[in-house]
Amino acid sequence: MDQQPPHRRRSARGRAEAQGRDSEGRAPRQRKLATELDRLELIDEYKFLVHPRLAGHGPTLYQSGLPATRQLELVSARPLRSGAVAMHYCRAR
């Protein structure tokens, strides 16, 4: 348990940011990995788990966006009991 007084304790997000990580615990170089792999055309498939919530903020898949749109083909979509949807896409060729 944290022995610091309540006014000195950091939230998980505060600790992550103090360590140079985002709120999901990823280091900056990991956030850029998806962008670099996409730029080199090394990503053939995408699997998303979409939850029906609007947050208005939070991490994005590509930190600085993409240079162009990507055409994807839906392979499968499976609704889950939680309300989330598991989707599998492949890159259109």
The 8 nearest C-alpha neighbors of each residue, nearest first, counted from 0:
[[1, 2, 3, 8, 4, 5, 9, 10],
 [0, 2, 3, 8, 4, 5, 9, 7],
 [3, 1, 0, 4, 8, 5, 7, 6],
 [4, 2, 1, 7, 8, 5, 6, 0],
 [3, 5, 7, 6, 8, 2, 1, 9],
 [6, 4, 8, 7, 3, 9, 2, 1],
 [5, 7, 4, 8, 3, 9, 10, 2],
 [8, 6, 5, 4, 3, 9, 2, 10],
 [9, 7, 5, 6, 3, 4, 10, 1],
 [10, 8, 13, 14, 11, 7, 12, 6],
 [9, 11, 13, 12, 14, 8, 15, 16],
 [12, 10, 14, 13, 15, 9, 22, 16],
 [11, 13, 22, 15, 10, 14, 16, 21],
 [14, 12, 10, 16, 9, 11, 15, 17],
 [13, 15, 17, 11, 12, 16, 9, 10],
 [16, 14, 20, 12, 18, 17, 13, 24],
 [15, 17, 20, 19, 13, 18, 14, 21],
 [18, 16, 14, 15, 19, 13, 20, 12],
 [19, 17, 15, 16, 20, 14, 26, 13],
 [20, 18, 16, 17, 15, 26, 21, 27],
 [21, 19, 26, 15, 16, 25, 24, 18],
 [20, 22, 24, 23, 25, 16, 15, 26],
 [21, 23, 12, 24, 15, 20, 16, 25],
 [24, 22, 21, 25, 58, 20, 12, 15],
 [25, 23, 21, 20, 22, 15, 26, 12],
 [26, 24, 20, 21, 23, 29, 27, 30],
 [25, 27, 20, 29, 28, 19, 21, 24],
 [28, 26, 30, 29, 20, 25, 31, 19],
 [27, 29, 31, 30, 26, 32, 25, 20],
 [30, 28, 32, 31, 27, 26, 25, 33],
 [31, 29, 27, 28, 32, 62, 33, 26],
 [30, 32, 28, 34, 29, 33, 35, 62],
 [31, 33, 29, 35, 34, 30, 36, 28],
 [34, 32, 36, 35, 31, 37, 61, 30],
 [33, 35, 37, 31, 32, 36, 61, 38],
 [34, 36, 38, 32, 37, 33, 39, 31],
 [37, 35, 33, 39, 41, 38, 34, 32],
 [36, 38, 40, 34, 39, 35, 42, 41],
 [37, 39, 35, 40, 36, 34, 41, 65],
 [38, 40, 36, 37, 41, 35, 42, 34],
 [41, 39, 37, 38, 42, 36, 43, 35],
 [40, 42, 36, 39, 37, 43, 38, 35],
 [43, 41, 37, 40, 44, 36, 45, 90],
 [42, 44, 90, 89, 41, 45, 40, 88],
 [45, 43, 89, 88, 42, 90, 46, 87],
 [44, 46, 88, 87, 89, 47, 43, 42],
 [47, 45, 87, 86, 88, 44, 48, 85],
 [48, 46, 86, 85, 49, 45, 87, 84],
 [47, 49, 85, 84, 86, 50, 83, 46],
 [48, 50, 84, 83, 47, 85, 51, 86],
 [49, 51, 83, 52, 48, 84, 82, 81],
 [52, 50, 83, 49, 82, 53, 84, 81],
 [53, 51, 50, 54, 49, 83, 55, 82],
 [54, 52, 55, 51, 56, 50, 57, 49],
 [53, 55, 56, 52, 57, 51, 58, 50],
 [54, 56, 53, 57, 52, 58, 59, 51],
 [57, 55, 54, 58, 53, 59, 22, 52],
 [56, 58, 59, 54, 55, 22, 23, 21],
 [57, 59, 60, 56, 23, 22, 62, 21],
 [58, 60, 61, 62, 57, 30, 64, 56],
 [59, 61, 62, 58, 33, 30, 34, 64],
 [62, 60, 64, 59, 34, 63, 33, 65],
 [61, 63, 64, 59, 30, 60, 31, 34],
 [64, 62, 61, 65, 34, 31, 59, 60],
 [63, 65, 61, 62, 66, 34, 60, 67],
 [64, 66, 67, 63, 68, 61, 34, 38],
 [65, 67, 64, 68, 38, 63, 69, 34],
 [68, 66, 65, 69, 64, 70, 38, 37],
 [67, 69, 70, 65, 66, 71, 64, 37],
 [70, 68, 71, 67, 90, 91, 65, 66],
 [69, 71, 91, 90, 68, 72, 92, 89],
 [72, 70, 90, 91, 89, 88, 69, 73],
 [73, 71, 89, 88, 91, 90, 74, 70],
 [72, 74, 88, 75, 87, 71, 89, 76],
 [75, 73, 88, 87, 72, 89, 76, 86],
 [76, 74, 87, 73, 86, 77, 88, 85],
 [77, 75, 86, 85, 87, 84, 78, 74],
 [76, 78, 85, 84, 79, 86, 75, 83],
 [79, 77, 84, 83, 85, 82, 76, 80],
 [78, 80, 83, 81, 82, 84, 77, 85],
 [81, 79, 82, 78, 83, 84, 77, 85],
 [82, 80, 79, 83, 50, 78, 84, 51],
 [83, 81, 80, 79, 84, 78, 51, 50],
 [84, 82, 50, 49, 79, 81, 78, 51],
 [83, 85, 78, 49, 77, 48, 79, 86],
 [86, 84, 48, 77, 76, 47, 78, 49],
 [87, 85, 76, 47, 46, 75, 84, 48],
 [86, 88, 46, 75, 74, 45, 73, 76],
 [89, 87, 73, 45, 74, 72, 44, 71],
 [90, 88, 44, 72, 71, 43, 45, 91],
 [89, 91, 71, 43, 44, 72, 70, 92],
 [90, 92, 71, 70, 72, 89, 69, 43],
 [91, 90, 70, 71, 89, 72, 43, 69]]
